[in-house]
């Protein structure tokens, strides 16, 4: 067989394989699309699919530990970066970057972190007062460390954050980020957050940005989303439930947890918290999230028992500037 | 991991070496405000500087070898202890950077080259520098770029700054620097 003919056959096999893969992926997307139609309505579901296929704006969040906000932003603007303030203090959308933001000396020197704006919601959901500098905080699924870092900055690099990360593969990113940002108040534990009973202390605050299906993340960024199915929703919501229960036991009376997922599935968000309220009705108080992004959690079309409490959570649907996200602030008040 | 307080011998090795880079006053400040912990589970042992506040937590929570099993990182790592020598890492610059006695300022083009991990040629009067020690490398705005060593030619004149470590490593070597 001649080389040209061989090339043509190989090309056809390649095309065939590609088509086959795309079909499987579309089926998965269809599964989630049908769910979103039910929870958010047909129009919204179509908009979500379109948005998840488009690029997303990233944000930088400056650190006051090394420079002032205006010094950092001024220095980047001098280099030609176009930045626009977000609803979160010290966070800016990158509107234009003349070259990779991560290669600037400002980034390498630990003046800011780069992330989706939604990642900044959990640490900014805690009230700020001077006593925060003496608190103990547990971050239950810490890598890549954005929430740990932003919380450490908020705490003035004082107090203590215990950053728990189960995956050894994900540890280098966490460690590189906390080192680059000059974080001093953090202890990193390589452990499953569901097995922390041996840690002999209680915490004032907990951050659980739980492992999730990631269905609210752009498909370009999170290719695995297209591989997720019903089984994953069930498996991960079980894991989240166990994580919540485990961390909850370690929270002091009067303390609180910020629970979040970048998933659009209510089993991982609204329903997860609804169930949690039911199981802990005599020791729970939900608090409103002090950030005006997204809508209240009760707008979703699914069966919720504690609707007044779920109204205090926030559901963020994917948009030009945000990923899909769910966040709840749960206060422990043993009655 | 088995992270414990530095032994007297390790402490001496670390601070003897730092004394050649940092003023006596700054060394006193460091020893006053930080405790030094060592990770004994690694071939190249990580050296951590830990504030009094975090050290108190360490004393409370990690008293036994069993409790330290999952402890992976504490406070700020300044580098590694290897064959009785302290190798300062890029992550150490956040604690030590500003304290270095000798600093070399690089012009814009050289600063960029240095950040890409390259050695750079410099032309300046070099009599003010001590020969052997590691120096802090900064750009013209006084921003730290990394650590370098001066390389001399046969006539004893400096001809280049050898890149020991630079901040660009955060992009280039995340896994090798922070993996296990």
Interface residues (C-beta under 8 A of the other chain):
Chain A: X102 X103 X105 X108 X109 X110 X136 X158 X159 X160 X165 X168 X171 X172 X173 X175 X176 X178 X179 X180 X182 X183 X184 X185 X186 X187 X188 X189 X190 X191 X198 X199 X200 X201
Chain B: X1 X51 X53 X54 X57 X58 X60 X61 X67 X70 X71 X72 X73 X74 X75 X76 X77 X90 X91 X94 X111 X115 X139 X143 X144 X145 X167 X168 X170 X171 X174 X175 X177 X178 X179 X180
